[in-house]
Amino acid sequence: MRIALLNEISQPGAGGGCESHLAALYRGLAERGHEVEIAGENWASAVERCDVAHIHNMTTIYGQWPFRHCRELGRPTVVSLHDFWPCCPARMAVHDGRNCHSEGCRYQCRKETPAWFDDVRRSACVSFAPRCAEIFRRHGIESTVIPHGLNLAFWRVLPREEHDDPVRVACCTAW
């Protein structure tokens, strides 16, 4: 199967968590015999060559166009919801240091649904935690939860003599 992985940053491993996820997804799909292309600026031609488009973070720059192009070509789409962009203008559902639960949020979630919102709802959507799936559900988006774990090979523990501070772990994520 020819699969196009669409993301605003098309260099796997460059940038944030989504890009690291793309690198691992690319390797996993290729190892299973699929033809995989990661596309950013060249997303339109990638969609024309693929059997299925897997959309990641595309709405900031490209908006509805990848969804529309997939629909016009009859390409099935999968959307990985890496953060809350479909329902939160601030993308993270965290405002003023607190988790947003959509009620009383000063951002008021999305009062006007973007042009691509129905395209997201028509796609097969994936979220990475049950809490995320519940937030999306409250906004009319059904998603399948496929947990992704931490790649512990990426992290290393420093020997005690290399640091004096207490160990602190920071995790910045939408989940």
C-alpha positions as CSV (number, residue, x, y, z in Angstrom):
1,M,0.0,0.0,0.0
2,R,1.2,3.5,-0.8
3,I,0.8,5.7,2.3
4,A,1.4,9.5,2.5
5,L,2.2,10.8,5.9
6,L,1.3,14.5,5.8
7,N,2.7,17.0,8.3
8,E,3.7,20.6,8.2
9,I,7.3,19.7,9.1
10,S,8.3,16.9,6.7
11,Q,11.7,16.1,8.2
12,P,11.2,13.0,10.5
13,G,12.7,13.5,13.9
14,A,13.0,17.3,13.5
15,G,10.8,19.4,15.7
16,G,8.5,18.0,18.4
17,G,6.7,14.8,19.3
18,C,4.7,14.6,16.2
19,E,7.9,14.5,14.0
20,S,9.4,11.8,16.2
21,H,6.2,9.9,15.9
22,L,6.4,10.2,12.1
23,A,9.9,8.8,12.0
24,A,8.9,5.8,14.0
25,L,5.7,5.3,12.0
26,Y,7.6,5.6,8.7
27,R,10.1,2.9,9.8
28,G,7.3,0.6,11.1
29,L,5.2,0.9,7.9
30,A,8.2,0.5,5.6
31,E,9.4,-2.6,7.5
32,R,6.0,-4.1,6.9
33,G,6.4,-3.6,3.1
34,H,4.4,-0.4,2.5
35,E,5.6,2.4,0.3
36,V,5.7,5.4,2.6
37,E,6.2,9.1,1.8
38,I,6.5,11.9,4.4
39,A,5.3,15.1,2.8
40,G,5.1,18.7,4.0
41,E,5.1,21.4,1.2
42,N,4.7,18.7,-1.4
43,W,1.6,17.2,0.2
44,A,-0.7,17.6,-2.9
45,S,1.5,15.5,-5.1
46,A,2.0,12.9,-2.3
47,V,-1.8,12.6,-2.0
48,E,-2.1,12.1,-5.8
49,R,0.4,9.1,-5.6
50,C,-0.9,7.4,-2.4
51,D,-3.6,4.9,-1.7
52,V,-4.3,6.4,1.8
53,A,-3.4,9.7,3.4
54,H,-2.5,9.9,7.0
55,I,-2.8,13.5,8.1
56,H,-1.0,14.8,11.2
57,N,-0.5,18.5,12.0
58,M,-1.5,20.2,8.8
59,T,-4.1,22.8,9.6
60,T,-1.9,25.7,10.8
61,I,-0.4,26.4,7.4
62,Y,-2.6,24.4,4.9
63,G,-6.0,24.5,6.6
64,Q,-8.7,22.5,4.8
65,W,-6.8,21.9,1.5
66,P,-5.3,18.5,2.3
67,F,-8.7,17.2,3.4
68,R,-10.4,18.7,0.4
69,H,-7.8,17.3,-2.0
70,C,-8.1,13.8,-0.5
71,R,-11.9,14.0,-0.8
72,E,-11.8,15.2,-4.4
73,L,-9.4,12.3,-5.3
74,G,-11.4,9.8,-3.3
75,R,-8.5,9.0,-1.0
76,P,-9.3,7.6,2.4
77,T,-7.9,9.6,5.3
78,V,-6.7,8.8,8.7
79,V,-6.1,11.7,11.1
80,S,-3.8,11.4,14.1
81,L,-4.9,14.0,16.7
82,H,-1.5,14.9,18.3
83,D,-3.0,17.8,20.2
84,F,-6.4,19.6,20.4
85,W,-6.3,21.7,17.2
86,P,-9.7,20.6,16.0
87,C,-11.5,22.0,19.1
88,C,-9.0,24.4,20.8
89,P,-7.7,27.6,19.1
90,A,-4.7,27.4,21.5
91,R,-4.1,23.7,20.5
92,M,-3.3,22.4,23.9
93,A,-6.5,22.6,25.9
94,V,-4.5,24.2,28.7
95,H,-5.1,27.8,29.5
96,D,-3.7,29.9,32.3
97,G,-1.9,26.9,33.6
98,R,-5.1,24.8,34.0
99,N,-6.5,22.0,32.0
100,C,-9.4,23.2,29.9
101,H,-12.6,21.2,30.1
102,S,-14.4,23.5,27.6
103,E,-16.8,25.0,30.2
104,G,-15.9,28.5,31.2
105,C,-12.8,28.5,29.0
106,R,-11.8,32.1,28.2
107,Y,-10.9,30.8,24.7
108,Q,-14.4,29.3,24.5
109,C,-13.0,26.5,22.4
110,R,-14.1,26.8,18.8
111,K,-17.3,28.9,18.6
112,E,-17.1,28.7,14.8
113,T,-16.1,25.4,13.3
114,P,-13.3,25.7,10.8
115,A,-14.0,24.6,7.2
116,W,-12.1,21.4,7.6
117,F,-13.9,20.3,10.8
118,D,-16.4,18.1,9.0
119,D,-13.5,16.6,7.1
120,V,-11.9,15.6,10.4
121,R,-15.1,14.1,11.6
122,R,-15.5,12.1,8.3
123,S,-11.9,10.7,8.7
124,A,-10.8,7.7,10.7
125,C,-9.4,9.6,13.8
126,V,-6.8,8.3,16.2
127,S,-6.1,9.8,19.6
128,F,-3.4,8.7,22.1
129,A,-5.2,8.6,25.4
130,P,-8.7,8.0,26.7
131,R,-8.8,11.5,28.2
132,C,-8.1,13.0,24.8
133,A,-10.7,10.8,23.2
134,E,-13.3,12.1,25.7
135,I,-12.4,15.7,25.0
136,F,-12.7,15.1,21.3
137,R,-16.0,13.3,21.8
138,R,-17.4,16.3,23.6
139,H,-16.6,18.3,20.5
140,G,-18.2,15.8,18.1
141,I,-15.1,13.9,17.0
142,E,-15.0,10.2,17.5
143,S,-11.5,8.7,17.7
144,T,-9.9,5.3,18.3
145,V,-7.4,5.3,21.2
146,I,-4.1,3.9,20.2
147,P,-1.7,4.6,23.1
148,H,1.8,5.5,22.2
149,G,4.5,4.8,24.8
150,L,7.7,6.6,25.7
151,N,10.7,5.4,23.8
152,L,12.9,4.8,26.8
153,A,16.0,4.2,24.5
154,F,15.8,8.0,23.9
155,W,16.3,8.8,27.6
156,R,19.4,8.1,29.7
157,V,19.8,8.2,33.4
158,L,22.8,10.3,34.5
159,P,25.1,8.7,37.1
160,R,24.7,10.4,40.5
161,E,28.1,12.0,40.3
162,E,27.2,13.9,37.1
163,H,24.5,15.9,38.8
164,D,23.8,17.4,42.2
165,D,20.2,18.5,41.8
166,P,17.2,16.3,42.6
167,V,16.0,14.4,39.6
168,R,13.2,16.2,37.9
169,V,11.2,15.0,35.0
170,A,9.3,17.4,32.7
171,C,6.7,16.3,30.2
172,C,5.1,18.8,27.9
173,T,2.3,17.2,26.0
174,A,-1.4,17.5,25.3
175,W,-2.0,14.2,27.1
